[in-house]
């Protein structure tokens, strides 16, 4: 019997794969090289089970979503109190790729 998780991912992929609206981002050079037809979904459970649908053998550039993974790794490694002292939680109003994002909040003018 196939896993209900796998069945759901297969159904979700089939539902979303036909969507072709939008354009490749051109402000990041690496994104202009992406095959817009590629689409994959992968889910790994806490016990290590891997479920996937679509183009999951294809390499994808993850760009800004990598920030969420780095933040999570920091929380695990250093804890919420330490990370909270280094990373602000309010929107700055700056563009996501602003140079001020690299300046610690205690040093900003």
Gaussian input, Z-matrix of N, CA and C with variables (Angstrom, degrees):
# hf/3-21g

backbone

0 1
 N
 C     1     B1
 C     2     B2     1     A1
 N     3     B3     2     A2     1     D1
 C     4     B4     3     A3     2     D2
 C     5     B5     4     A4     3     D3
 N     6     B6     5     A5     4     D4
 C     7     B7     6     A6     5     D5
 C     8     B8     7     A7     6     D6
 N     9     B9     8     A8     7     D7
 C    10    B10     9     A9     8     D8
 C    11    B11    10    A10     9     D9
 N    12    B12    11    A11    10    D10
 C    13    B13    12    A12    11    D11
 C    14    B14    13    A13    12    D12
 N    15    B15    14    A14    13    D13
 C    16    B16    15    A15    14    D14
 C    17    B17    16    A16    15    D15
 N    18    B18    17    A17    16    D16
 C    19    B19    18    A18    17    D17
 C    20    B20    19    A19    18    D18
 N    21    B21    20    A20    19    D19
 C    22    B22    21    A21    20    D20
 C    23    B23    22    A22    21    D21
 N    24    B24    23    A23    22    D22
 C    25    B25    24    A24    23    D23
 C    26    B26    25    A25    24    D24
 N    27    B27    26    A26    25    D25
 C    28    B28    27    A27    26    D26
 C    29    B29    28    A28    27    D27
 N    30    B30    29    A29    28    D28
 C    31    B31    30    A30    29    D29
 C    32    B32    31    A31    30    D30
 N    33    B33    32    A32    31    D31
 C    34    B34    33    A33    32    D32
 C    35    B35    34    A34    33    D33
 N    36    B36    35    A35    34    D34
 C    37    B37    36    A36    35    D35
 C    38    B38    37    A37    36    D36
 N    39    B39    38    A38    37    D37
 C    40    B40    39    A39    38    D38
 C    41    B41    40    A40    39    D39
 N    42    B42    41    A41    40    D40
 C    43    B43    42    A42    41    D41
 C    44    B44    43    A43    42    D42
 N    45    B45    44    A44    43    D43
 C    46    B46    45    A45    44    D44
 C    47    B47    46    A46    45    D45
 N    48    B48    47    A47    46    D46
 C    49    B49    48    A48    47    D47
 C    50    B50    49    A49    48    D48
 N    51    B51    50    A50    49    D49
 C    52    B52    51    A51    50    D50
 C    53    B53    52    A52    51    D51
 N    54    B54    53    A53    52    D52
 C    55    B55    54    A54    53    D53
 C    56    B56    55    A55    54    D54
 N    57    B57    56    A56    55    D55
 C    58    B58    57    A57    56    D56
 C    59    B59    58    A58    57    D57
 N    60    B60    59    A59    58    D58
 C    61    B61    60    A60    59    D59
 C    62    B62    61    A61    60    D60
 N    63    B63    62    A62    61    D61
 C    64    B64    63    A63    62    D62
 C    65    B65    64    A64    63    D63
 N    66    B66    65    A65    64    D64
 C    67    B67    66    A66    65    D65
 C    68    B68    67    A67    66    D66
 N    69    B69    68    A68    67    D67
 C    70    B70    69    A69    68    D68
 C    71    B71    70    A70    69    D69
 N    72    B72    71    A71    70    D70
 C    73    B73    72    A72    71    D71
 C    74    B74    73    A73    72    D72
 N    75    B75    74    A74    73    D73
 C    76    B76    75    A75    74    D74
 C    77    B77    76    A76    75    D75
 N    78    B78    77    A77    76    D76
 C    79    B79    78    A78    77    D77
 C    80    B80    79    A79    78    D78
 N    81    B81    80    A80    79    D79
 C    82    B82    81    A81    80    D80
 C    83    B83    82    A82    81    D81
 N    84    B84    83    A83    82    D82
 C    85    B85    84    A84    83    D83
 C    86    B86    85    A85    84    D84
 N    87    B87    86    A86    85    D85
 C    88    B88    87    A87    86    D86
 C    89    B89    88    A88    87    D87
 N    90    B90    89    A89    88    D88
 C    91    B91    90    A90    89    D89
 C    92    B92    91    A91    90    D90
 N    93    B93    92    A92    91    D91
 C    94    B94    93    A93    92    D92
 C    95    B95    94    A94    93    D93
 N    96    B96    95    A95    94    D94
 C    97    B97    96    A96    95    D95
 C    98    B98    97    A97    96    D96
 N    99    B99    98    A98    97    D97
 C   100   B100    99    A99    98    D98
 C   101   B101   100   A100    99    D99
 N   102   B102   101   A101   100   D100
 C   103   B103   102   A102   101   D101
 C   104   B104   103   A103   102   D102
 N   105   B105   104   A104   103   D103
 C   106   B106   105   A105   104   D104
 C   107   B107   106   A106   105   D105
 N   108   B108   107   A107   106   D106
 C   109   B109   108   A108   107   D107
 C   110   B110   109   A109   108   D108
 N   111   B111   110   A110   109   D109
 C   112   B112   111   A111   110   D110
 C   113   B113   112   A112   111   D111
 N   114   B114   113   A113   112   D112
 C   115   B115   114   A114   113   D113
 C   116   B116   115   A115   114   D114
 N   117   B117   116   A116   115   D115
 C   118   B118   117   A117   116   D116
 C   119   B119   118   A118   117   D117
 N   120   B120   119   A119   118   D118
 C   121   B121   120   A120   119   D119
 C   122   B122   121   A121   120   D120
 N   123   B123   122   A122   121   D121
 C   124   B124   123   A123   122   D122
 C   125   B125   124   A124   123   D123
 N   126   B126   125   A125   124   D124
 C   127   B127   126   A126   125   D125
 C   128   B128   127   A127   126   D126
 N   129   B129   128   A128   127   D127
 C   130   B130   129   A129   128   D128
 C   131   B131   130   A130   129   D129
 N   132   B132   131   A131   130   D130
 C   133   B133   132   A132   131   D131
 C   134   B134   133   A133   132   D132
 N   135   B135   134   A134   133   D133
 C   136   B136   135   A135   134   D134
 C   137   B137   136   A136   135   D135
 N   138   B138   137   A137   136   D136
 C   139   B139   138   A138   137   D137
 C   140   B140   139   A139   138   D138
 N   141   B141   140   A140   139   D139
 C   142   B142   141   A141   140   D140
 C   143   B143   142   A142   141   D141
 N   144   B144   143   A143   142   D142
 C   145   B145   144   A144   143   D143
 C   146   B146   145   A145   144   D144
 N   147   B147   146   A146   145   D145
 C   148   B148   147   A147   146   D146
 C   149   B149   148   A148   147   D147
 N   150   B150   149   A149   148   D148
 C   151   B151   150   A150   149   D149
 C   152   B152   151   A151   150   D150
 N   153   B153   152   A152   151   D151
 C   154   B154   153   A153   152   D152
 C   155   B155   154   A154   153   D153
 N   156   B156   155   A155   154   D154
 C   157   B157   156   A156   155   D155
 C   158   B158   157   A157   156   D156
 N   159   B159   158   A158   157   D157
 C   160   B160   159   A159   158   D158
 C   161   B161   160   A160   159   D159
 N   162   B162   161   A161   160   D160
 C   163   B163   162   A162   161   D161
 C   164   B164   163   A163   162   D162
 N   165   B165   164   A164   163   D163
 C   166   B166   165   A165   164   D164
 C   167   B167   166   A166   165   D165
 N   168   B168   167   A167   166   D166
 C   169   B169   168   A168   167   D167
 C   170   B170   169   A169   168   D168
 N   171   B171   170   A170   169   D169
 C   172   B172   171   A171   170   D170
 C   173   B173   172   A172   171   D171
 N   174   B174   173   A173   172   D172
 C   175   B175   174   A174   173   D173
 C   176   B176   175   A175   174   D174
 N   177   B177   176   A176   175   D175
 C   178   B178   177   A177   176   D176
 C   179   B179   178   A178   177   D177
 N   180   B180   179   A179   178   D178
 C   181   B181   180   A180   179   D179
 C   182   B182   181   A181   180   D180
 N   183   B183   182   A182   181   D181
 C   184   B184   183   A183   182   D182
 C   185   B185   184   A184   183   D183
 N   186   B186   185   A185   184   D184
 C   187   B187   186   A186   185   D185
 C   188   B188   187   A187   186   D186
 N   189   B189   188   A188   187   D187
 C   190   B190   189   A189   188   D188
 C   191   B191   190   A190   189   D189
 N   192   B192   191   A191   190   D190
 C   193   B193   192   A192   191   D191
 C   194   B194   193   A193   192   D192
 N   195   B195   194   A194   193   D193
 C   196   B196   195   A195   194   D194
 C   197   B197   196   A196   195   D195
 N   198   B198   197   A197   196   D196
 C   199   B199   198   A198   197   D197
 C   200   B200   199   A199   198   D198
 N   201   B201   200   A200   199   D199
 C   202   B202   201   A201   200   D200
 C   203   B203   202   A202   201   D201
 N   204   B204   203   A203   202   D202
 C   205   B205   204   A204   203   D203
 C   206   B206   205   A205   204   D204
 N   207   B207   206   A206   205   D205
 C   208   B208   207   A207   206   D206
 C   209   B209   208   A208   207   D207
 N   210   B210   209   A209   208   D208
 C   211   B211   210   A210   209   D209
 C   212   B212   211   A211   210   D210
 N   213   B213   212   A212   211   D211
 C   214   B214   213   A213   212   D212
 C   215   B215   214   A214   213   D213
 N   216   B216   215   A215   214   D214
 C   217   B217   216   A216   215   D215
 C   218   B218   217   A217   216   D216
 N   219   B219   218   A218   217   D217
 C   220   B220   219   A219   218   D218
 C   221   B221   220   A220   219   D219
 N   222   B222   221   A221   220   D220
 C   223   B223   222   A222   221   D221
 C   224   B224   223   A223   222   D222
 N   225   B225   224   A224   223   D223
 C   226   B226   225   A225   224   D224
 C   227   B227   226   A226   225   D225
 N   228   B228   227   A227   226   D226
 C   229   B229   228   A228   227   D227
 C   230   B230   229   A229   228   D228
 N   231   B231   230   A230   229   D229
 C   232   B232   231   A231   230   D230
 C   233   B233   232   A232   231   D231
 N   234   B234   233   A233   232   D232
 C   235   B235   234   A234   233   D233
 C   236   B236   235   A235   234   D234
 N   237   B237   236   A236   235   D235
 C   238   B238   237   A237   236   D236
 C   239   B239   238   A238   237   D237
 N   240   B240   239   A239   238   D238
 C   241   B241   240   A240   239   D239
 C   242   B242   241   A241   240   D240
 N   243   B243   242   A242   241   D241
 C   244   B244   243   A243   242   D242
 C   245   B245   244   A244   243   D243
 N   246   B246   245   A245   244   D244
 C   247   B247   246   A246   245   D245
 C   248   B248   247   A247   246   D246
 N   249   B249   248   A248   247   D247
 C   250   B250   249   A249   248   D248
 C   251   B251   250   A250   249   D249
 N   252   B252   251   A251   250   D250
 C   253   B253   252   A252   251   D251
 C   254   B254   253   A253   252   D252
 N   255   B255   254   A254   253   D253
 C   256   B256   255   A255   254   D254
 C   257   B257   256   A256   255   D255
 N   258   B258   257   A257   256   D256
 C   259   B259   258   A258   257   D257
 C   260   B260   259   A259   258   D258
 N   261   B261   260   A260   259   D259
 C   262   B262   261   A261   260   D260
 C   263   B263   262   A262   261   D261
 N   264   B264   263   A263   262   D262
 C   265   B265   264   A264   263   D263
 C   266   B266   265   A265   264   D264
 N   267   B267   266   A266   265   D265
 C   268   B268   267   A267   266   D266
 C   269   B269   268   A268   267   D267
 N   270   B270   269   A269   268   D268
 C   271   B271   270   A270   269   D269
 C   272   B272   271   A271   270   D270
 N   273   B273   272   A272   271   D271
 C   274   B274   273   A273   272   D272
 C   275   B275   274   A274   273   D273
 N   276   B276   275   A275   274   D274
 C   277   B277   276   A276   275   D275
 C   278   B278   277   A277   276   D276
 N   279   B279   278   A278   277   D277
 C   280   B280   279   A279   278   D278
 C   281   B281   280   A280   279   D279
 N   282   B282   281   A281   280   D280
 C   283   B283   282   A282   281   D281
 C   284   B284   283   A283   282   D282
 N   285   B285   284   A284   283   D283
 C   286   B286   285   A285   284   D284
 C   287   B287   286   A286   285   D285
 N   288   B288   287   A287   286   D286
 C   289   B289   288   A288   287   D287
 C   290   B290   289   A289   288   D288
 N   291   B291   290   A290   289   D289
 C   292   B292   291   A291   290   D290
 C   293   B293   292   A292   291   D291
 N   294   B294   293   A293   292   D292
 C   295   B295   294   A294   293   D293
 C   296   B296   295   A295   294   D294
 N   297   B297   296   A296   295   D295
 C   298   B298   297   A297   296   D296
 C   299   B299   298   A298   297   D297
 N   300   B300   299   A299   298   D298
 C   301   B301   300   A300   299   D299
 C   302   B302   301   A301   300   D300
 N   303   B303   302   A302   301   D301
 C   304   B304   303   A303   302   D302
 C   305   B305   304   A304   303   D303
 N   306   B306   305   A305   304   D304
 C   307   B307   306   A306   305   D305
 C   308   B308   307   A307   306   D306
 N   309   B309   308   A308   307   D307
 C   310   B310   309   A309   308   D308
 C   311   B311   310   A310   309   D309
 N   312   B312   311   A311   310   D310
 C   313   B313   312   A312   311   D311
 C   314   B314   313   A313   312   D312
 N   315   B315   314   A314   313   D313
 C   316   B316   315   A315   314   D314
 C   317   B317   316   A316   315   D315
 N   318   B318   317   A317   316   D316
 C   319   B319   318   A318   317   D317
 C   320   B320   319   A319   318   D318
 N   321   B321   320   A320   319   D319
 C   322   B322   321   A321   320   D320
 C   323   B323   322   A322   321   D321
 N   324   B324   323   A323   322   D322
 C   325   B325   324   A324   323   D323
 C   326   B326   325   A325   324   D324

   B1=1.4519
   B2=1.5342
   B3=1.3229
   B4=1.4603
   B5=1.5322
   B6=1.3061
   B7=1.4659
   B8=1.5305
   B9=1.3388
   B10=1.4686
   B11=1.5390
   B12=1.3184
   B13=1.4629
   B14=1.5202
   B15=1.3526
   B16=1.4569
   B17=1.5246
   B18=1.3128
   B19=1.4718
   B20=1.5285
   B21=1.3295
   B22=1.4608
   B23=1.5251
   B24=1.3437
   B25=1.4680
   B26=1.5268
   B27=1.3300
   B28=1.4677
   B29=1.5332
   B30=1.3244
   B31=1.4678
   B32=1.5290
   B33=1.3243
   B34=1.4602
   B35=1.5237
   B36=1.3250
   B37=1.4612
   B38=1.5244
   B39=1.3106
   B40=1.4679
   B41=1.5317
   B42=1.3161
   B43=1.4654
   B44=1.5324
   B45=1.3340
   B46=1.4594
   B47=1.5268
   B48=1.3115
   B49=1.4655
   B50=1.5340
   B51=1.3208
   B52=1.4658
   B53=1.5329
   B54=1.3173
   B55=1.4628
   B56=1.5251
   B57=1.3196
   B58=1.4641
   B59=1.5233
   B60=1.3333
   B61=1.4538
   B62=1.5247
   B63=1.3067
   B64=1.4574
   B65=1.5114
   B66=1.3223
   B67=1.4659
   B68=1.5186
   B69=1.3247
   B70=1.4521
   B71=1.5230
   B72=1.3167
   B73=1.4612
   B74=1.5257
   B75=1.3078
   B76=1.4629
   B77=1.5260
   B78=1.3226
   B79=1.4632
   B80=1.5254
   B81=1.3204
   B82=1.4648
   B83=1.5274
   B84=1.3259
   B85=1.4767
   B86=1.5280
   B87=1.3111
   B88=1.4693
   B89=1.5333
   B90=1.3221
   B91=1.4626
   B92=1.5263
   B93=1.3181
   B94=1.4672
   B95=1.5315
   B96=1.3279
   B97=1.4678
   B98=1.5283
   B99=1.3023
   B100=1.4660
   B101=1.5241
   B102=1.3209
   B103=1.4615
   B104=1.5314
   B105=1.3230
   B106=1.4646
   B107=1.5257
   B108=1.3088
   B109=1.4647
   B110=1.5287
   B111=1.3241
   B112=1.4554
   B113=1.5159
   B114=1.3328
   B115=1.4613
   B116=1.5221
   B117=1.2866
   B118=1.4566
   B119=1.5097
   B120=1.3031
   B121=1.4649
   B122=1.5218
   B123=1.3096
   B124=1.4586
   B125=1.5146
   B126=1.3125
   B127=1.4532
   B128=1.5175
   B129=1.3287
   B130=1.4566
   B131=1.5149
   B132=1.3126
   B133=1.4561
   B134=1.5262
   B135=1.3124
   B136=1.4624
   B137=1.5245
   B138=1.3322
   B139=1.4677
   B140=1.5283
   B141=1.3509
   B142=1.4603
   B143=1.5154
   B144=1.3250
   B145=1.4601
   B146=1.5304
   B147=1.3225
   B148=1.4609
   B149=1.5235
   B150=1.3132
   B151=1.4628
   B152=1.5233
   B153=1.3229
   B154=1.4600
   B155=1.5174
   B156=1.3330
   B157=1.4609
   B158=1.5251
   B159=1.3026
   B160=1.4625
   B161=1.5191
   B162=1.3143
   B163=1.4608
   B164=1.5300
   B165=1.2923
   B166=1.4639
   B167=1.5231
   B168=1.3162
   B169=1.4630
   B170=1.5277
   B171=1.3168
   B172=1.4595
   B173=1.5303
   B174=1.3200
   B175=1.4692
   B176=1.5259
   B177=1.3164
   B178=1.4561
   B179=1.5198
   B180=1.3163
   B181=1.4554
   B182=1.5293
   B183=1.3282
   B184=1.4717
   B185=1.5257
   B186=1.3050
   B187=1.4640
   B188=1.5312
   B189=1.3182
   B190=1.4666
   B191=1.5231
   B192=1.3149
   B193=1.4697
   B194=1.5278
   B195=1.3363
   B196=1.4624
   B197=1.5289
   B198=1.3216
   B199=1.4672
   B200=1.5319
   B201=1.3123
   B202=1.4697
   B203=1.5275
   B204=1.3247
   B205=1.4612
   B206=1.5304
   B207=1.3298
   B208=1.4618
   B209=1.5270
   B210=1.3114
   B211=1.4684
   B212=1.5343
   B213=1.3209
   B214=1.4687
   B215=1.5249
   B216=1.3229
   B217=1.4658
   B218=1.5283
   B219=1.3283
   B220=1.4592
   B221=1.5134
   B222=1.3286
   B223=1.4642
   B224=1.5173
   B225=1.3255
   B226=1.4676
   B227=1.5271
   B228=1.3310
   B229=1.4564
   B230=1.5289
   B231=1.3335
   B232=1.4675
   B233=1.5285
   B234=1.3419
   B235=1.4590
   B236=1.5190
   B237=1.3299
   B238=1.4605
   B239=1.5348
   B240=1.3249
   B241=1.4651
   B242=1.5301
   B243=1.3259
   B244=1.4645
   B245=1.5297
   B246=1.3303
   B247=1.4653
   B248=1.5239
   B249=1.3398
   B250=1.4612
   B251=1.5131
   B252=1.3227
   B253=1.4515
   B254=1.5153
   B255=1.3153
   B256=1.4650
   B257=1.5214
   B258=1.3192
   B259=1.4624
   B260=1.5214
   B261=1.3256
   B262=1.4566
   B263=1.5202
   B264=1.3049
   B265=1.4515
   B266=1.5251
   B267=1.3201
   B268=1.4542
   B269=1.5256
   B270=1.3354
   B271=1.4610
   B272=1.5246
   B273=1.3120
   B274=1.4643
   B275=1.5240
   B276=1.3178
   B277=1.4517
   B278=1.5180
   B279=1.3518
   B280=1.4645
   B281=1.5262
   B282=1.3168
   B283=1.4634
   B284=1.5289
   B285=1.3181
   B286=1.4670
   B287=1.5276
   B288=1.3268
   B289=1.4538
   B290=1.5298
   B291=1.3260
   B292=1.4586
   B293=1.5217
   B294=1.3184
   B295=1.4625
   B296=1.5284
   B297=1.3238
   B298=1.4621
   B299=1.5166
   B300=1.3229
   B301=1.4670
   B302=1.5220
   B303=1.3260
   B304=1.4636
   B305=1.5227
   B306=1.3246
   B307=1.4599
   B308=1.5240
   B309=1.3331
   B310=1.4680
   B311=1.5195
   B312=1.3272
   B313=1.4669
   B314=1.5243
   B315=1.3197
   B316=1.4604
   B317=1.5263
   B318=1.3485
   B319=1.4541
   B320=1.5251
   B321=1.3068
   B322=1.4690
   B323=1.5204
   B324=1.3446
   B325=1.4646
   B326=1.5163
   A1=109.50
   A2=115.98
   A3=120.94
   A4=109.99
   A5=115.74
   A6=122.67
   A7=111.02
   A8=117.80
   A9=119.65
   A10=111.66
   A11=116.84
   A12=120.00
   A13=109.65
   A14=116.73
   A15=120.58
   A16=110.64
   A17=117.00
   A18=120.52
   A19=110.59
   A20=116.23
   A21=120.30
   A22=111.27
   A23=117.44
   A24=119.97
   A25=111.64
   A26=116.40
   A27=120.00
   A28=110.55
   A29=116.10
   A30=120.84
   A31=110.58
   A32=116.66
   A33=121.45
   A34=110.82
   A35=116.31
   A36=120.20
   A37=110.74
   A38=117.55
   A39=121.31
   A40=111.15
   A41=116.49
   A42=121.27
   A43=111.60
   A44=117.56
   A45=121.20
   A46=114.45
   A47=118.60
   A48=122.18
   A49=114.07
   A50=119.82
   A51=119.07
   A52=114.67
   A53=118.51
   A54=120.55
   A55=109.78
   A56=116.28
   A57=120.28
   A58=112.52
   A59=117.86
   A60=118.78
   A61=110.15
   A62=116.06
   A63=120.55
   A64=111.05
   A65=114.74
   A66=121.38
   A67=109.32
   A68=115.75
   A69=119.76
   A70=108.98
   A71=116.14
   A72=120.48
   A73=109.00
   A74=116.33
   A75=119.63
   A76=112.22
   A77=118.21
   A78=120.75
   A79=112.44
   A80=117.64
   A81=122.50
   A82=106.16
   A83=117.83
   A84=120.56
   A85=114.14
   A86=118.08
   A87=120.57
   A88=111.60
   A89=116.66
   A90=120.13
   A91=112.75
   A92=117.70
   A93=119.85
   A94=111.57
   A95=116.77
   A96=121.72
   A97=112.74
   A98=117.51
   A99=122.28
   A100=111.46
   A101=116.38
   A102=121.92
   A103=107.39
   A104=118.70
   A105=120.21
   A106=113.76
   A107=117.63
   A108=120.83
   A109=112.07
   A110=117.92
   A111=121.41
   A112=111.81
   A113=116.17
   A114=121.07
   A115=108.76
   A116=116.11
   A117=120.53
   A118=111.01
   A119=115.45
   A120=122.68
   A121=107.05
   A122=116.67
   A123=120.90
   A124=108.57
   A125=116.10
   A126=122.24
   A127=107.89
   A128=116.54
   A129=121.58
   A130=107.53
   A131=117.22
   A132=121.26
   A133=110.33
   A134=116.18
   A135=120.63
   A136=112.82
   A137=116.78
   A138=119.04
   A139=112.89
   A140=116.62
   A141=120.51
   A142=116.42
   A143=118.95
   A144=120.79
   A145=109.43
   A146=116.51
   A147=121.47
   A148=109.14
   A149=115.60
   A150=122.65
   A151=107.09
   A152=116.90
   A153=119.24
   A154=111.16
   A155=114.18
   A156=121.19
   A157=107.75
   A158=116.75
   A159=120.85
   A160=113.38
   A161=115.03
   A162=122.91
   A163=112.45
   A164=117.34
   A165=120.23
   A166=113.74
   A167=118.03
   A168=120.80
   A169=111.28
   A170=116.56
   A171=122.70
   A172=108.67
   A173=116.99
   A174=120.71
   A175=109.37
   A176=116.22
   A177=122.45
   A178=108.85
   A179=117.53
   A180=121.02
   A181=107.71
   A182=117.48
   A183=119.16
   A184=113.32
   A185=119.44
   A186=125.40
   A187=112.59
   A188=118.14
   A189=122.10
   A190=114.61
   A191=118.62
   A192=119.12
   A193=109.98
   A194=116.96
   A195=119.32
   A196=111.15
   A197=117.33
   A198=121.08
   A199=111.25
   A200=117.02
   A201=120.23
   A202=110.79
   A203=117.11
   A204=120.90
   A205=111.43
   A206=116.27
   A207=120.24
   A208=109.97
   A209=117.25
   A210=121.52
   A211=110.03
   A212=116.77
   A213=120.68
   A214=111.01
   A215=117.30
   A216=120.88
   A217=110.20
   A218=116.70
   A219=120.79
   A220=112.00
   A221=117.16
   A222=120.85
   A223=111.30
   A224=116.05
   A225=120.36
   A226=110.34
   A227=116.63
   A228=121.83
   A229=113.34
   A230=117.22
   A231=120.85
   A232=114.26
   A233=117.80
   A234=120.25
   A235=113.49
   A236=114.75
   A237=122.40
   A238=112.16
   A239=117.70
   A240=120.54
   A241=111.12
   A242=117.12
   A243=121.05
   A244=110.45
   A245=116.89
   A246=121.11
   A247=110.04
   A248=117.33
   A249=120.83
   A250=112.73
   A251=117.30
   A252=121.10
   A253=113.49
   A254=116.45
   A255=121.69
   A256=113.37
   A257=116.40
   A258=121.71
   A259=108.75
   A260=116.27
   A261=120.26
   A262=111.26
   A263=116.95
   A264=120.56
   A265=113.16
   A266=117.05
   A267=120.54
   A268=109.79
   A269=118.28
   A270=119.68
   A271=109.95
   A272=116.36
   A273=120.42
   A274=112.16
   A275=116.40
   A276=120.15
   A277=112.18
   A278=116.49
   A279=120.97
   A280=109.56
   A281=115.81
   A282=120.53
   A283=109.55
   A284=116.98
   A285=121.06
   A286=112.12
   A287=117.64
   A288=120.79
   A289=111.93
   A290=116.81
   A291=121.50
   A292=110.63
   A293=116.63
   A294=121.26
   A295=110.43
   A296=118.46
   A297=120.16
   A298=111.73
   A299=117.36
   A300=120.07
   A301=110.97
   A302=117.48
   A303=122.05
   A304=112.63
   A305=117.26
   A306=121.68
   A307=108.75
   A308=119.03
   A309=120.04
   A310=111.01
   A311=117.01
   A312=120.67
   A313=112.56
   A314=118.62
   A315=121.13
   A316=111.92
   A317=118.25
   A318=122.76
   A319=111.65
   A320=116.84
   A321=120.17
   A322=110.50
   A323=116.19
   A324=120.27
   A325=111.84
   D1=133.20
   D2=-179.15
   D3=-77.17
   D4=144.18
   D5=-179.73
   D6=-60.44
   D7=140.45
   D8=174.89
   D9=-64.21
   D10=-27.47
   D11=177.04
   D12=-66.78
   D13=-45.95
   D14=179.27
   D15=-64.02
   D16=-41.44
   D17=178.13
   D18=-59.94
   D19=-42.14
   D20=179.38
   D21=-65.25
   D22=-45.27
   D23=179.03
   D24=-61.82
   D25=-40.85
   D26=178.10
   D27=-62.03
   D28=-42.74
   D29=179.59
   D30=-66.02
   D31=-43.51
   D32=179.41
   D33=-62.80
   D34=-44.28
   D35=179.11
   D36=-61.82
   D37=-45.18
   D38=179.67
   D39=-62.00
   D40=-35.12
   D41=-179.63
   D42=-72.13
   D43=-38.36
   D44=-173.65
   D45=-93.72
   D46=-25.31
   D47=-176.11
   D48=-56.88
   D49=-35.89
   D50=-179.20
   D51=-70.25
   D52=-13.71
   D53=-178.43
   D54=-68.98
   D55=124.97
   D56=-176.75
   D57=-129.15
   D58=10.36
   D59=179.15
   D60=-73.62
   D61=163.55
   D62=-177.40
   D63=97.35
   D64=173.93
   D65=-179.04
   D66=-135.98
   D67=155.92
   D68=173.65
   D69=-66.94
   D70=137.74
   D71=177.05
   D72=-68.33
   D73=135.52
   D74=-179.10
   D75=-107.81
   D76=-5.68
   D77=-178.20
   D78=-79.63
   D79=-10.78
   D80=173.15
   D81=-119.86
   D82=111.72
   D83=-174.19
   D84=-51.60
   D85=-39.83
   D86=-178.14
   D87=-60.65
   D88=-31.53
   D89=-178.60
   D90=-71.40
   D91=-23.07
   D92=178.89
   D93=-71.54
   D94=-14.46
   D95=-178.84
   D96=-93.18
   D97=-3.12
   D98=-174.52
   D99=-75.32
   D100=139.13
   D101=173.33
   D102=-76.06
   D103=112.56
   D104=-176.91
   D105=-68.20
   D106=-10.86
   D107=178.39
   D108=-82.33
   D109=-16.58
   D110=-177.55
   D111=-71.90
   D112=135.55
   D113=178.58
   D114=-159.11
   D115=121.02
   D116=178.37
   D117=-140.38
   D118=153.80
   D119=176.34
   D120=-128.05
   D121=131.82
   D122=176.68
   D123=-135.42
   D124=136.07
   D125=179.76
   D126=-133.01
   D127=131.28
   D128=177.55
   D129=-119.76
   D130=125.25
   D131=-179.04
   D132=-80.55
   D133=167.11
   D134=-179.77
   D135=-60.05
   D136=-26.98
   D137=179.00
   D138=-90.51
   D139=8.52
   D140=173.26
   D141=91.67
   D142=3.76
   D143=176.65
   D144=-71.82
   D145=133.52
   D146=-177.90
   D147=-110.36
   D148=129.05
   D149=177.25
   D150=-125.34
   D151=136.46
   D152=-178.59
   D153=-148.87
   D154=157.32
   D155=177.60
   D156=-147.53
   D157=141.88
   D158=176.02
   D159=86.99
   D160=-146.49
   D161=-172.27
   D162=-84.45
   D163=57.95
   D164=-175.15
   D165=-83.94
   D166=-4.39
   D167=173.77
   D168=-91.97
   D169=-5.88
   D170=-179.73
   D171=-88.25
   D172=138.00
   D173=176.42
   D174=-76.02
   D175=136.42
   D176=177.05
   D177=-123.78
   D178=141.88
   D179=172.75
   D180=-81.75
   D181=134.13
   D182=-174.01
   D183=-102.84
   D184=-12.66
   D185=173.92
   D186=43.42
   D187=-123.62
   D188=-170.72
   D189=-66.70
   D190=-24.04
   D191=179.64
   D192=-65.91
   D193=-17.40
   D194=177.10
   D195=-61.63
   D196=-25.93
   D197=179.57
   D198=-59.79
   D199=-37.60
   D200=179.42
   D201=-65.55
   D202=-38.93
   D203=179.20
   D204=-68.71
   D205=-40.46
   D206=178.52
   D207=-66.32
   D208=-40.51
   D209=178.02
   D210=-61.58
   D211=-46.30
   D212=178.93
   D213=-61.81
   D214=-42.48
   D215=178.76
   D216=-62.96
   D217=-40.06
   D218=177.41
   D219=-63.19
   D220=-41.10
   D221=177.56
   D222=-61.01
   D223=-43.34
   D224=179.40
   D225=-66.10
   D226=-43.25
   D227=-175.09
   D228=-74.47
   D229=-43.90
   D230=-171.94
   D231=-114.69
   D232=-18.76
   D233=179.37
   D234=94.48
   D235=158.54
   D236=-175.08
   D237=-62.88
   D238=-41.42
   D239=-177.40
   D240=-63.20
   D241=-47.15
   D242=-179.54
   D243=-63.30
   D244=-50.87
   D245=-177.60
   D246=-63.75
   D247=-39.71
   D248=177.85
   D249=-60.87
   D250=-27.93
   D251=176.76
   D252=-77.52
   D253=-14.79
   D254=-178.58
   D255=-107.43
   D256=-29.37
   D257=-174.21
   D258=-116.83
   D259=122.32
   D260=177.05
   D261=-71.88
   D262=159.51
   D263=-178.41
   D264=-116.23
   D265=-1.87
   D266=179.46
   D267=-100.34
   D268=145.10
   D269=176.76
   D270=-61.84
   D271=139.73
   D272=-177.46
   D273=-88.51
   D274=-21.82
   D275=-173.27
   D276=87.82
   D277=-9.87
   D278=177.91
   D279=-81.84
   D280=157.02
   D281=174.93
   D282=-61.47
   D283=152.47
   D284=-176.90
   D285=-58.50
   D286=-27.64
   D287=-177.50
   D288=-106.57
   D289=21.84
   D290=179.95
   D291=-66.60
   D292=144.21
   D293=178.32
   D294=-63.69
   D295=-26.51
   D296=-179.27
   D297=-66.62
   D298=-19.60
   D299=176.80
   D300=-65.16
   D301=-19.73
   D302=-179.45
   D303=-89.27
   D304=-10.29
   D305=-177.62
   D306=-94.33
   D307=124.94
   D308=178.97
   D309=-54.20
   D310=143.02
   D311=-174.38
   D312=-60.86
   D313=-26.53
   D314=-179.67
   D315=-73.89
   D316=-15.92
   D317=-176.94
   D318=-100.40
   D319=-17.17
   D320=-176.95
   D321=-62.81
   D322=145.91
   D323=179.54
   D324=-66.85

